[in-house]
Amino acid sequence: MKHADMLLPLFTRLYHCHTGNEAYGPIFDELCRVLDIEGITLVLAPPELGRQQPQQYRCFDGGTGYRPLSTLHPLLHRCQTRLTSRHWFRSLYMPGSHCRGALVVTLKGDYEPLASPLRWLALQLQLWQLHFWQLSRLRAHSRCLEQWANLSDRPQLMVDEGGQLLFANQSALALLRQGATLMRDEAGQLLMQGDKGEVIRFGAVIHGLDDGCQQVMKMPCAFQVAHLIRLPESRYWLVMIKDPGLPPRLDIESLACLFSLSRAEKAHLRLLAWGCDSRQIAEQRHVSLETVKTTQQSIYHKTGCHRHGELLLLLQAMS
């Protein structure tokens, strides 16, 4: 198919332009014309969605759309392919990825001449659904982060992996204007003055650090500490400047939004922050010690922490 390699970049560009589902219609209409088929329907189910909530599916149509969507439940929850006299059904379910999608192609004639291009189309859309939900998570994180940072009276910034400043709240902008502790060069790179007067580039500090890694930096002023935390599944870093002597204000909800934590994981973290050990957490939540251990491992995986101390440091940084 001509320009086939442009399908995913085009979808991604549309997503970043904050367009609605209808903006994808012309692309699917063109696919129908090129493949000489009557219609295409792509259904994506959010990874955390239950089986009986079709109203929250993301649906994309070209040509004649397939309805009702409720009949696509089997395709969304297990791998299968079906062919009828008029429709080709293909599951985009990917075990282990928590992504679930379904593709329905409405045929004009025989399936056999289209078998190869339709398999190619299914593969492209299967790749797109992984990218789609990753972009959705990042956008949700960005909205939550911006609201959380703007409401904070402590300096909060966001930089990319090269140290380029992307966002700063009012407190951080005040520090940048002073130019004594934090600075920004002409290229937009975030800089910090070291203890001996040297200029430290944030891009050099975070270069090569692993996903989920946290880096604590002492600021020139004795009462300030910069916490650097990498956002999950992205190339962005949070920079939080705090006075370690001030009492923390625990903000589990922002942490949960940032790292997609479940209700049980939020309850676990809240008890952990209060100083409870595993046995006390099990008693408070009325669960077994094995469940506490499983929940803790899930939190480690989502936040990128590897040890109990790293998790407590993250709680401190996000408070």
C-alpha positions as CSV (number, residue, x, y, z in Angstrom):
1,M,0.0,0.0,0.0
2,K,1.4,3.4,-0.9
3,H,2.6,5.5,2.0
4,A,1.7,2.7,4.4
5,D,4.5,3.6,6.7
6,M,2.9,7.0,7.4
7,L,-0.2,5.6,9.0
8,L,1.1,5.5,12.6
9,P,2.8,8.9,12.5
10,L,-0.3,10.4,11.0
11,F,-2.5,9.0,13.8
12,T,0.0,10.2,16.4
13,R,0.0,13.7,14.9
14,L,-3.8,13.8,15.1
15,Y,-3.7,12.8,18.7
16,H,-1.2,15.5,19.7
17,C,-3.5,18.1,17.9
18,H,-6.2,17.1,20.5
19,T,-8.6,16.2,17.7
20,G,-11.7,14.2,18.3
21,N,-12.5,10.7,17.0
22,E,-14.1,12.2,13.9
23,A,-10.7,13.6,12.7
24,Y,-9.6,10.0,12.0
25,G,-12.7,9.3,9.8
26,P,-11.1,10.6,6.5
27,I,-8.1,8.3,7.1
28,F,-10.3,5.3,7.5
29,D,-12.4,6.4,4.6
30,E,-9.3,6.5,2.4
31,L,-8.3,3.0,3.7
32,C,-11.7,1.7,2.6
33,R,-11.3,3.3,-0.8
34,V,-7.7,1.9,-1.3
35,L,-8.6,-1.6,-0.1
36,D,-12.0,-1.6,-1.9
37,I,-14.0,-2.5,1.2
38,E,-17.3,-1.2,2.5
39,G,-16.3,-0.2,6.0
40,I,-13.8,-0.4,8.9
41,T,-14.6,-0.2,12.6
42,L,-11.8,0.0,15.2
43,V,-12.7,-0.4,18.9
44,L,-10.3,0.3,21.7
45,A,-11.1,-0.5,25.3
46,P,-9.2,1.3,28.1
47,P,-6.9,-1.2,29.9
48,E,-8.6,-0.7,33.2
49,L,-12.1,-1.0,31.9
50,G,-14.5,-3.8,32.9
51,R,-16.2,-6.1,30.4
52,Q,-19.6,-4.5,30.6
53,Q,-18.9,-0.9,29.8
54,P,-19.1,-0.4,26.0
55,Q,-20.1,3.2,26.5
56,Q,-16.5,4.0,27.4
57,Y,-14.9,2.3,24.3
58,R,-13.1,4.5,21.8
59,C,-14.6,3.8,18.4
60,F,-13.2,4.8,15.0
61,D,-15.2,4.3,11.8
62,G,-14.6,4.5,8.1
63,G,-17.2,3.9,5.4
64,T,-20.1,1.8,6.9
65,G,-19.5,1.3,10.6
66,Y,-20.2,-1.9,12.4
67,R,-22.9,-2.0,15.2
68,P,-23.7,-3.0,17.9
69,L,-20.4,-2.8,19.7
70,S,-21.6,-5.0,22.5
71,T,-21.2,-8.0,20.2
72,L,-17.4,-7.5,20.1
73,H,-16.8,-8.5,23.8
74,P,-15.3,-11.9,22.8
75,L,-12.8,-10.1,20.5
76,L,-11.8,-7.7,23.2
77,H,-11.0,-10.3,25.8
78,R,-9.3,-13.2,23.9
79,C,-7.4,-13.7,20.7
80,Q,-9.5,-14.8,17.8
81,T,-10.3,-14.2,14.2
82,R,-13.6,-14.8,12.5
83,L,-14.8,-14.6,8.9
84,T,-18.5,-14.4,7.8
85,S,-20.0,-13.8,4.4
86,R,-19.9,-10.0,5.0
87,H,-17.4,-9.3,7.8
88,W,-13.9,-10.1,8.9
89,F,-13.4,-9.9,12.7
90,R,-9.9,-9.6,14.2
91,S,-8.9,-9.4,17.8
92,L,-6.2,-6.9,18.7
93,Y,-5.9,-8.3,22.2
94,M,-2.3,-8.5,23.4
95,P,-1.8,-10.7,26.4
96,G,0.4,-9.1,29.0
97,S,0.0,-5.6,27.7
98,H,-3.6,-5.0,29.2
99,C,-4.5,-3.4,25.8
100,R,-7.7,-4.7,24.2
101,G,-8.9,-3.8,20.7
102,A,-11.1,-5.2,18.0
103,L,-11.1,-4.6,14.2
104,V,-14.2,-5.2,12.0
105,V,-13.9,-5.0,8.2
106,T,-17.1,-4.9,6.2
107,L,-16.4,-6.6,2.9
108,K,-17.7,-5.9,-0.6
109,G,-16.7,-9.2,-2.1
110,D,-14.4,-12.1,-1.5
111,Y,-12.0,-12.1,1.5
112,E,-9.1,-14.0,-0.1
113,P,-7.7,-11.2,-2.4
114,L,-7.6,-9.0,0.7
115,A,-6.1,-11.4,3.2
116,S,-2.6,-10.0,3.1
117,P,-3.4,-6.3,3.2
118,L,-6.0,-6.8,6.0
119,R,-3.5,-8.7,8.1
120,W,-1.1,-5.7,7.6
121,L,-3.8,-3.3,8.6
122,A,-4.5,-5.3,11.8
123,L,-0.8,-5.2,12.7
124,Q,-0.6,-1.5,12.2
125,L,-3.7,-0.9,14.4
126,Q,-2.4,-3.3,17.0
127,L,0.7,-1.2,17.3
128,W,-1.3,2.0,17.3
129,Q,-3.4,0.9,20.3
130,L,-0.3,0.5,22.5
131,H,0.8,4.0,21.5
132,F,-2.7,5.4,21.9
133,W,-3.1,4.4,25.6
134,Q,0.5,5.5,26.4
135,L,-0.3,8.9,24.9
136,S,-3.5,9.0,26.9
137,R,-1.7,8.2,30.2
138,L,0.9,10.9,29.5
139,R,-1.8,13.5,28.8
140,A,-3.7,12.6,32.0
141,H,-0.4,12.8,33.9
142,S,0.3,16.2,32.4
143,R,-3.1,17.6,33.4
144,C,-2.7,16.3,36.9
145,L,0.8,17.5,37.2
146,E,0.0,21.0,36.0
147,Q,-2.9,21.3,38.4
148,W,-0.9,19.9,41.3
149,A,2.2,22.1,40.6
150,N,0.2,25.3,40.2
151,L,-1.6,24.7,43.5
152,S,1.7,24.1,45.3
153,D,3.5,26.9,47.1
154,R,6.8,25.1,46.6
155,P,8.9,25.4,43.4
156,Q,7.9,22.7,40.9
157,L,9.4,22.3,37.4
158,M,9.3,19.7,34.6
159,V,12.3,19.1,32.3
160,D,12.9,16.6,29.5
161,E,15.8,14.1,29.5
162,G,18.1,16.7,27.9
163,G,17.4,19.2,30.7
164,Q,15.1,21.4,28.6
165,L,12.7,23.3,30.8
166,L,9.1,22.5,29.9
167,F,7.0,23.9,32.8
168,A,7.5,25.9,36.0
169,N,5.0,27.0,38.5
170,Q,4.9,30.5,40.0
171,S,7.3,29.7,42.9
172,A,9.8,28.2,40.5
173,L,9.5,31.2,38.1
174,A,10.4,33.5,41.0
175,L,13.6,31.5,41.6
176,L,14.4,31.6,37.9
177,R,14.0,35.4,37.9
178,Q,16.3,35.8,40.9
179,G,19.0,33.8,39.0
180,A,20.8,32.9,42.2
181,T,19.8,29.2,42.7
182,L,18.1,28.2,39.5
183,M,18.8,29.6,36.0
184,R,17.8,29.0,32.4
185,D,20.2,29.5,29.6
186,E,19.4,31.0,26.1
187,A,18.6,27.5,24.8
188,G,16.0,26.9,27.6
189,Q,18.3,24.4,29.5
190,L,17.7,24.3,33.3
191,L,20.8,25.2,35.3
192,M,21.7,25.2,39.0
193,Q,24.5,26.9,40.8
194,G,26.7,24.5,42.8
195,D,28.2,24.8,46.3
196,K,31.5,26.2,44.8
197,G,29.8,28.5,42.4
198,E,30.0,26.2,39.4
199,V,27.1,25.8,37.0
200,I,25.4,22.4,37.0
201,R,23.3,21.4,34.0
202,F,20.3,19.3,34.9
203,G,20.6,17.5,31.6
204,A,24.0,16.2,32.6
205,V,22.7,15.1,36.0
206,I,19.9,13.0,34.7
207,H,21.7,11.6,31.6
208,G,21.8,7.9,31.8
209,L,19.7,7.5,34.9
210,D,17.2,4.6,34.8
211,D,13.4,4.8,34.5
212,G,11.8,5.6,37.8
213,C,15.2,6.7,39.3
214,Q,15.2,9.4,41.9
215,Q,18.0,11.8,42.4
216,V,18.3,14.1,45.5
217,M,20.4,17.2,45.0
218,K,21.4,19.6,47.7
219,M,20.9,23.2,46.6
220,P,23.4,26.0,47.5
221,C,21.0,27.3,50.2
222,A,21.3,24.9,53.1
223,F,17.5,24.7,53.6
224,Q,16.7,23.6,50.0
225,V,16.8,20.1,48.4
226,A,15.9,19.4,44.8
227,H,14.2,16.0,44.2
228,L,14.4,14.7,40.7
229,I,11.9,12.0,39.7
230,R,11.4,10.5,36.3
231,L,7.8,10.1,35.2
232,P,6.7,6.6,34.3
233,E,7.0,5.5,30.7
234,S,8.2,8.9,29.5
235,R,11.3,11.1,29.0
236,Y,10.2,13.8,31.4
237,W,11.5,14.6,34.9
238,L,9.9,16.4,37.8
239,V,12.1,18.8,39.7
240,M,10.7,19.5,43.2
241,I,12.6,22.0,45.4
242,K,11.8,21.7,49.1
243,D,12.8,22.6,52.6
244,P,13.4,19.3,54.3
245,G,12.8,20.9,57.7
246,L,9.2,21.8,57.0
247,P,6.5,19.2,58.0
248,P,5.3,17.2,55.0
249,R,1.7,17.4,53.7
250,L,0.9,13.9,52.3
251,D,-0.7,14.0,48.8
252,I,-1.6,10.5,48.0
253,E,-4.2,11.5,45.3
254,S,-1.6,13.3,43.2
255,L,0.8,10.4,43.5
256,A,-2.0,8.0,42.5
257,C,-2.8,10.1,39.4
258,L,0.8,10.3,38.4
259,F,1.6,6.6,38.7
260,S,-1.9,5.1,38.0
261,L,-2.3,3.6,41.4
262,S,-5.3,1.6,42.4
263,R,-7.6,2.2,45.4
264,A,-5.9,-0.6,47.3
265,E,-2.4,0.7,46.5
266,K,-3.4,4.2,47.7
267,A,-4.6,2.7,51.0
268,H,-1.4,0.8,51.3
269,L,0.7,3.9,50.7
270,R,-1.2,6.0,53.2
271,L,-0.6,3.4,56.0
272,L,3.0,3.1,54.9
273,A,3.5,6.9,55.2
274,W,2.0,6.7,58.7
275,G,4.8,4.3,59.7
276,C,2.9,1.0,59.6
277,D,4.8,-2.2,58.9
278,S,3.5,-5.0,56.7
279,R,1.7,-6.8,59.6
280,Q,0.0,-3.6,60.7
281,I,-1.0,-2.8,57.1
282,A,-2.5,-6.3,56.8
283,E,-4.5,-5.8,60.0
284,Q,-5.7,-2.3,59.1
285,R,-6.8,-3.4,55.6
286,H,-8.1,-6.8,56.7
287,V,-6.0,-8.7,54.1
288,S,-3.3,-11.3,54.3
289,L,0.4,-10.7,54.5
290,E,0.8,-12.2,51.0
291,T,-1.7,-9.6,49.6
292,V,0.3,-6.8,51.3
293,K,3.5,-8.1,49.7
294,T,1.8,-8.3,46.3
295,T,0.4,-4.8,46.6
296,Q,3.9,-3.5,47.6
297,Q,5.5,-5.2,44.6
298,S,2.9,-3.6,42.3
299,I,3.6,-0.2,43.7
300,Y,7.3,-0.7,43.2
301,H,6.7,-1.7,39.5
302,K,4.5,1.3,38.8
303,T,6.7,3.9,40.5
304,G,10.0,2.5,39.4
305,C,11.2,2.1,43.1
306,H,13.2,-1.0,44.0
307,R,13.5,-0.6,47.8
308,H,11.4,0.5,50.8
309,G,13.7,3.5,51.3
310,E,13.2,4.7,47.7
311,L,9.4,4.5,48.1
312,L,9.6,6.6,51.3
313,L,11.8,9.1,49.5
314,L,9.2,9.3,46.7
315,L,6.4,9.9,49.3
316,Q,8.5,12.7,50.9
317,A,9.3,14.3,47.5
318,M,5.6,14.3,46.4
319,S,4.2,15.5,49.8
